[in-house]
Amino acid sequence: MINRERLEKHIEELSQIGMQSSGGINRFPFTDEEKRANEIIKQYMEEAGLTVSFDAVGNVVGERQGTEEKAPIVIGSHIDTVPHGGKFDGALGVLAAIEVAHTLKEQGVQLTSPVKIVSFKDEEGTRFGFGLLGSRALTGILKTEELEERDDQGISIKEAMLEYGFDPEKIHEAKVNEIAAYLELHIEQGKVLENENVPVGIVTGIYGPSWAEVTVTGLSEHAGATPMPIRQDALVAASEMILQVERIALQYKDAVATVGKLQVKPNGVNVIPGEVTFSLDIRDLDNERCAKIVAEIKEMIQEVSEKRHVQSEIRTLQTVSSVQTDASIQKAIQETIESKGIHPISLVSGAVHDAMNFASVCPFGMIFVRSKDGISHNPLEFTSMDDCEIATEVLYETLLRLDERV
């Protein structure tokens, strides 16, 4: 029923936009690469019979009418990447949803519910350190002041929007006021499904991240002329802090903490570092415990700063609460998986997804697809076409079930 060849063709074509010599993909928000990718997504949607538009923040929205006046079922994911990312993260979810629309059209299936298929703007947060932009806007929780976040070149989200023809004063127009349900297909980015030897699984919850930026300020001095005991080395202090972040996270069974970005100034071989900025990504499925970990890390940073005679500033970038998926949608996905003779596996997502932002506005669910070796955010990211095909069929049949129940 699903056209496997067409799905594979779309995956390969989209992967060429932003392809680097490393084999990884760079597609960041409000760039020419993303603009080209959005145009091809628009083309795919139109070929699937969808009415396509760009909303106020640049989400690509394909709409299909239902036979009844009902709130729409929304299916979505993203096509932006991390630096040197893979070709399945997010993109598979968007392209699988478009393939579902193709199948509905070709099979002559009329749903009672309208369907919106959305390719969300800036899920990853790579450029501005602020993710889930498009889904925040569509669910009405994006705030105008959040558009002041800036990239490494000092360009704000607001300025980038204006450059690409979007009006920051109109972000409220992206909100969809009523949504019956939200569904997302995404690669797992972990090893649970592979270890269980199943192609797809049912997501029961999603870890919420707390993101922060820490700036440590010491004193830049000559590396040869400044004795070790009197140095105010920002990098040494930051290094101790980063090790302590790991120690604190290890004290909690399900917590994870990551420092993924580091900037050193003045970055000279014979100059003691005077300023270091590093990122913090802290996650736990228990929101209260996550807040406790963040508090411990902040206290530790202050203690290290005093000991090392440096100054530190912690800037909170975003805090997203962990969420549970809807039980009735979990059941619909499970029934679909079981109908294919596959043992249903339930699992929690440690990664952030656009689906999280729908928790406050409608029932939502997620389907995970097996990732080879659990690798993601990497050119080696891989999901077999067999698994892609099965997952897309599960998405299609789950949509049919939801249409009968919402």
C-alpha positions as CSV (number, residue, x, y, z in Angstrom):
1,M,0.0,0.0,0.0
2,I,2.8,2.4,0.9
3,N,4.9,3.3,-2.1
4,R,8.3,2.3,-0.8
5,E,10.2,3.4,-3.9
6,R,8.8,6.9,-3.7
7,L,9.5,7.2,0.0
8,E,13.1,6.1,-0.6
9,K,13.5,8.6,-3.5
10,H,12.2,11.4,-1.3
11,I,14.6,10.5,1.5
12,E,17.6,10.5,-0.9
13,E,16.6,13.7,-2.7
14,L,16.1,15.7,0.5
15,S,19.4,14.4,2.0
16,Q,21.3,16.1,-0.8
17,I,20.3,19.6,0.4
18,G,23.0,20.7,2.8
19,M,25.1,17.6,2.2
20,Q,28.7,18.2,3.4
21,S,32.0,16.5,2.3
22,S,31.9,14.6,5.6
23,G,28.7,12.8,4.5
24,G,26.7,14.8,7.1
25,I,24.0,17.3,6.5
26,N,23.9,21.0,7.5
27,R,20.3,22.4,7.3
28,F,19.9,25.2,9.8
29,P,16.9,27.6,10.2
30,F,16.6,30.7,8.1
31,T,19.3,29.7,5.6
32,D,19.4,29.1,1.9
33,E,19.8,25.4,2.4
34,E,16.6,25.3,4.5
35,K,14.8,27.4,2.0
36,R,15.6,25.0,-0.8
37,A,14.6,22.0,1.4
38,N,11.3,23.7,2.3
39,E,10.5,24.2,-1.4
40,I,11.0,20.5,-2.2
41,I,8.8,19.6,0.8
42,K,6.2,22.0,-0.6
43,Q,6.5,20.2,-4.0
44,Y,6.1,16.7,-2.4
45,M,3.1,17.9,-0.4
46,E,1.4,19.3,-3.5
47,E,2.0,16.1,-5.4
48,A,0.3,14.3,-2.5
49,G,-2.8,16.4,-3.1
50,L,-2.3,18.7,-0.1
51,T,-3.0,22.5,-0.1
52,V,0.3,24.0,1.0
53,S,1.2,27.2,2.8
54,F,4.0,28.7,4.9
55,D,2.7,30.0,8.3
56,A,3.9,33.0,10.2
57,V,7.2,31.5,11.4
58,G,7.9,29.4,8.3
59,N,6.4,26.1,9.1
60,V,5.4,24.3,5.9
61,V,1.8,23.2,6.3
62,G,0.0,20.8,4.0
63,E,-3.8,20.5,4.5
64,R,-6.3,17.9,3.5
65,Q,-10.0,18.4,4.0
66,G,-12.2,16.0,5.9
67,T,-15.8,15.1,5.3
68,E,-17.0,16.6,8.5
69,E,-16.4,19.9,10.3
70,K,-14.0,18.7,13.0
71,A,-10.7,19.8,14.5
72,P,-7.8,18.6,12.5
73,I,-5.4,15.7,13.3
74,V,-1.9,17.1,13.0
75,I,1.0,15.0,11.9
76,G,4.5,16.5,11.9
77,S,8.2,16.5,12.4
78,H,11.2,18.6,11.2
79,I,13.8,18.8,8.5
80,D,16.5,21.0,10.2
81,T,19.6,19.2,11.3
82,V,22.4,19.4,13.8
83,P,25.9,20.1,12.4
84,H,26.9,17.2,10.2
85,G,23.6,15.5,11.0
86,G,22.0,12.4,9.5
87,K,19.3,12.1,6.8
88,F,16.6,10.3,8.9
89,D,16.4,12.5,12.1
90,G,13.1,14.4,11.7
91,A,13.1,14.2,7.9
92,L,11.8,10.6,8.0
93,G,8.8,11.8,10.0
94,V,7.9,14.5,7.5
95,L,8.4,12.4,4.5
96,A,6.5,9.4,6.0
97,A,3.6,11.8,6.7
98,I,3.6,13.0,3.1
99,E,3.6,9.4,1.9
100,V,0.6,8.8,4.1
101,A,-1.1,11.6,2.3
102,H,-0.1,10.1,-1.1
103,T,-1.6,6.7,0.1
104,L,-4.9,8.3,1.2
105,K,-5.2,10.0,-2.2
106,E,-4.3,6.9,-4.2
107,Q,-6.6,4.6,-2.2
108,G,-9.4,7.1,-2.4
109,V,-9.8,7.2,1.4
110,Q,-12.0,10.0,2.7
111,L,-11.3,10.8,6.4
112,T,-14.0,12.5,8.5
113,S,-11.2,14.6,10.1
114,P,-9.2,17.3,8.3
115,V,-5.4,16.5,8.4
116,K,-2.6,19.0,8.7
117,I,0.9,17.7,7.8
118,V,3.6,20.1,9.2
119,S,7.3,20.4,8.6
120,F,8.3,22.4,11.7
121,K,10.8,25.2,11.8
122,D,13.9,24.8,13.9
123,E,13.3,21.8,16.1
124,E,17.0,21.2,16.9
125,G,17.9,24.7,18.2
126,T,21.4,24.3,16.7
127,R,21.7,27.9,15.4
128,F,20.1,30.0,18.2
129,G,20.3,27.7,21.2
130,F,16.5,27.7,21.3
131,G,14.7,24.7,19.8
132,L,11.1,23.7,18.9
133,L,10.5,27.1,17.4
134,G,7.9,26.0,14.9
135,S,5.9,23.8,17.2
136,R,5.9,26.4,19.9
137,A,4.4,28.8,17.4
138,L,1.7,26.4,16.1
139,T,0.6,25.5,19.7
140,G,0.6,29.2,20.7
141,I,3.3,29.1,23.4
142,L,6.0,31.0,21.5
143,K,6.7,34.4,23.1
144,T,7.8,37.5,21.2
145,E,10.7,38.1,23.6
146,E,12.1,34.6,22.8
147,L,12.8,35.8,19.3
148,E,15.7,37.9,20.8
149,E,17.9,34.7,21.1
150,R,21.0,35.1,19.0
151,D,23.3,32.9,17.0
152,D,27.1,32.9,17.2
153,Q,27.3,35.8,14.7
154,G,25.0,37.9,16.9
155,I,21.9,37.5,14.6
156,S,18.7,37.2,16.5
157,I,15.8,34.9,15.5
158,K,13.8,38.1,14.9
159,E,16.4,39.5,12.5
160,A,16.7,36.1,10.7
161,M,12.9,36.0,10.3
162,L,12.8,39.5,8.8
163,E,15.6,38.6,6.4
164,Y,13.6,35.6,5.1
165,G,10.4,37.5,4.7
166,F,8.6,36.6,8.0
167,D,7.1,39.2,10.3
168,P,8.0,38.6,14.0
169,E,5.0,40.7,15.1
170,K,2.7,38.1,13.5
171,I,3.9,34.9,15.2
172,H,0.5,34.5,16.9
173,E,-1.0,33.9,13.5
174,A,0.8,30.5,13.3
175,K,-1.4,29.2,16.2
176,V,-3.9,26.5,15.3
177,N,-6.7,27.1,17.8
178,E,-8.3,23.6,17.9
179,I,-6.4,20.3,17.3
180,A,-8.0,16.9,17.8
181,A,-4.8,14.9,18.1
182,Y,-1.1,15.1,17.2
183,L,0.9,12.2,15.9
184,E,4.6,12.0,15.1
185,L,6.9,9.4,13.6
186,H,10.6,9.6,14.4
187,I,13.7,7.5,14.5
188,E,14.5,6.3,18.0
189,Q,18.0,7.6,18.3
190,G,18.7,4.8,20.8
191,K,19.2,1.0,21.0
192,V,16.0,-0.2,22.7
193,L,14.2,-1.3,19.6
194,E,17.3,-2.8,18.1
195,N,18.0,-4.8,21.2
196,E,14.4,-6.1,21.2
197,N,14.7,-6.9,17.4
198,V,11.5,-5.0,16.5
199,P,11.2,-2.3,13.8
200,V,8.8,0.1,15.6
201,G,7.8,1.0,19.1
202,I,5.3,3.1,21.2
203,V,6.6,6.2,23.0
204,T,5.1,6.6,26.5
205,G,6.9,9.8,27.5
206,I,9.5,12.4,26.5
207,Y,12.3,13.8,28.7
208,G,12.2,17.6,29.0
209,P,15.5,19.4,28.7
210,S,16.8,22.4,30.7
211,W,19.2,24.4,28.6
212,A,21.6,27.0,30.0
213,E,24.6,28.9,28.9
214,V,27.5,29.4,31.4
215,T,30.1,32.1,31.0
216,V,33.2,31.9,33.1
217,T,35.4,35.1,33.3
218,G,38.9,35.0,34.6
219,L,41.9,37.1,33.5
220,S,43.8,36.8,30.2
221,E,47.6,37.0,30.9
222,H,50.9,35.9,29.4
223,A,51.2,32.1,29.5
224,G,54.9,32.3,30.3
225,A,55.0,35.2,32.7
226,T,52.2,34.3,35.0
227,P,53.0,31.9,37.8
228,M,50.6,29.0,38.3
229,P,49.4,29.8,41.9
230,I,48.1,33.3,41.0
231,R,46.3,32.5,37.7
232,Q,42.6,33.2,37.1
233,D,42.3,30.7,34.3
234,A,38.8,30.6,33.0
235,L,39.3,27.3,31.1
236,V,40.7,25.4,34.1
237,A,37.7,26.6,36.1
238,A,35.3,25.6,33.4
239,S,36.9,22.2,33.1
240,E,36.4,21.5,36.7
241,M,32.8,22.6,36.5
242,I,32.2,20.3,33.5
243,L,33.6,17.3,35.3
244,Q,31.4,18.1,38.3
245,V,28.4,18.3,36.0
246,E,29.1,14.7,35.1
247,R,29.5,13.7,38.7
248,I,26.2,15.2,39.8
249,A,24.3,13.6,36.9
250,L,25.7,10.2,37.7
251,Q,24.1,10.4,41.2
252,Y,20.6,10.1,39.6
253,K,19.6,6.9,37.8
254,D,17.7,8.3,34.9
255,A,19.3,11.7,34.6
256,V,21.6,12.9,31.8
257,A,23.7,16.0,31.5
258,T,25.7,17.2,28.6
259,V,28.1,20.0,27.7
260,G,28.0,20.1,24.0
261,K,29.4,23.6,23.1
262,L,32.5,25.3,24.3
263,Q,34.0,28.7,23.3
264,V,37.4,29.9,24.6
265,K,38.7,33.5,24.4
266,P,41.1,34.8,23.4
267,N,41.9,31.3,22.1
268,G,45.7,31.9,21.8
269,V,48.4,29.3,22.3
270,N,50.4,31.5,24.6
271,V,47.5,33.3,26.4
272,I,45.8,32.2,29.6
273,P,42.1,31.9,28.7
274,G,40.2,34.8,30.1
275,E,36.6,33.8,29.1
276,V,34.9,30.5,28.5
277,T,31.3,29.9,27.5
278,F,29.8,26.4,27.6
279,S,26.3,25.0,27.2
280,L,24.4,22.8,29.6
281,D,21.7,20.3,28.6
282,I,20.1,18.6,31.6
283,R,17.3,16.0,31.3
284,D,15.2,13.8,33.6
285,L,11.7,12.4,33.1
286,D,10.8,13.6,36.6
287,N,10.4,17.4,36.4
288,E,11.0,18.0,40.1
289,R,14.2,15.9,40.1
290,C,15.4,17.7,37.0
291,A,15.0,21.1,38.8
292,K,16.9,19.7,41.8
293,I,19.8,18.7,39.5
294,V,19.9,22.1,37.9
295,A,20.0,23.7,41.3
296,E,22.8,21.5,42.4
297,I,24.8,22.3,39.3
298,K,24.3,26.1,39.8
299,E,25.5,25.8,43.4
300,M,28.5,23.8,42.3
301,I,29.4,26.4,39.6
302,Q,29.3,29.2,42.3
303,E,31.6,27.1,44.6
304,V,34.2,26.4,41.8
305,S,34.1,30.1,40.8
306,E,34.9,31.2,44.4
307,K,37.7,28.6,44.7
308,R,39.3,29.5,41.4
309,H,38.8,33.3,41.8
310,V,36.8,33.7,38.6
311,Q,33.3,35.1,37.9
312,S,30.5,33.1,36.4
313,E,27.2,33.9,34.9
314,I,24.4,31.3,34.2
315,R,21.8,32.2,31.6
316,T,18.8,30.0,31.3
317,L,17.9,29.4,27.6
318,Q,14.9,27.2,28.0
319,T,13.2,24.8,30.3
320,V,10.8,22.2,28.8
321,S,8.8,20.0,31.1
322,S,8.8,16.2,30.6
323,V,5.5,14.9,29.3
324,Q,3.5,11.6,29.0
325,T,1.9,10.6,25.7
326,D,-1.9,10.0,25.6
327,A,-3.0,6.5,26.7
328,S,-5.7,6.2,24.0
329,I,-3.2,7.1,21.2
330,Q,-0.7,4.6,22.7
331,K,-3.4,2.0,22.4
332,A,-4.2,2.9,18.8
333,I,-0.5,2.5,17.9
334,Q,-0.2,-0.7,19.8
335,E,-3.2,-2.2,18.0
336,T,-1.7,-1.3,14.7
337,I,1.6,-2.8,15.6
338,E,0.0,-6.0,16.8
339,S,-2.1,-6.3,13.7
340,K,1.2,-6.6,11.8
341,G,2.4,-9.5,13.9
342,I,5.0,-7.3,15.7
343,H,5.5,-7.5,19.4
344,P,4.7,-4.1,20.9
345,I,7.5,-2.4,22.8
346,S,6.9,0.7,24.9
347,L,9.8,3.1,25.6
348,V,10.6,6.6,26.8
349,S,12.3,9.2,24.6
350,G,15.4,10.8,26.0
351,A,15.5,13.2,23.0
352,V,13.3,16.3,22.7
353,H,10.6,16.3,20.0
354,D,8.1,18.8,18.6
355,A,5.4,16.5,20.0
356,M,6.2,17.8,23.5
357,N,4.6,21.1,22.8
358,F,1.2,19.5,22.1
359,A,0.9,18.1,25.6
360,S,-1.0,21.2,26.8
361,V,-3.3,21.5,23.8
362,C,-4.4,18.1,22.7
363,P,-3.8,14.3,23.0
364,F,-0.6,13.3,21.3
365,G,1.4,10.2,20.5
366,M,4.7,9.1,18.9
367,I,5.9,6.1,16.9
368,F,9.6,5.3,17.1
369,V,11.5,3.6,14.3
370,R,14.6,1.4,14.9
371,S,18.0,3.1,14.6
372,K,21.0,1.0,13.6
373,D,23.4,0.9,16.6
374,G,21.4,3.7,18.2
375,I,23.4,6.3,16.2
376,S,21.9,9.7,15.5
377,H,23.1,13.3,15.1
378,N,25.9,11.7,13.0
379,P,26.5,11.0,9.3
380,L,26.4,7.2,10.2
381,E,22.7,7.5,11.3
382,F,20.8,4.8,9.5
383,T,17.3,3.2,9.4
384,S,16.7,0.5,6.9
385,M,14.1,1.0,4.2
386,D,12.3,-2.2,5.5
387,D,11.8,-0.4,8.8
388,C,10.9,2.9,7.1
389,E,8.2,1.1,5.1
390,I,6.8,-0.7,8.1
391,A,6.8,2.5,10.3
392,T,5.0,4.5,7.6
393,E,2.4,1.8,7.3
394,V,1.9,1.9,11.1
395,L,1.6,5.7,10.8
396,Y,-1.0,5.4,8.1
397,E,-3.1,2.8,9.9
398,T,-2.9,4.6,13.2
399,L,-4.2,7.7,11.5
400,L,-7.2,5.7,10.2
401,R,-7.9,4.5,13.8
402,L,-7.6,8.0,15.2
403,D,-10.0,9.3,12.6
404,E,-12.7,6.9,13.9
405,R,-12.1,7.9,17.5
406,V,-11.6,11.6,17.7
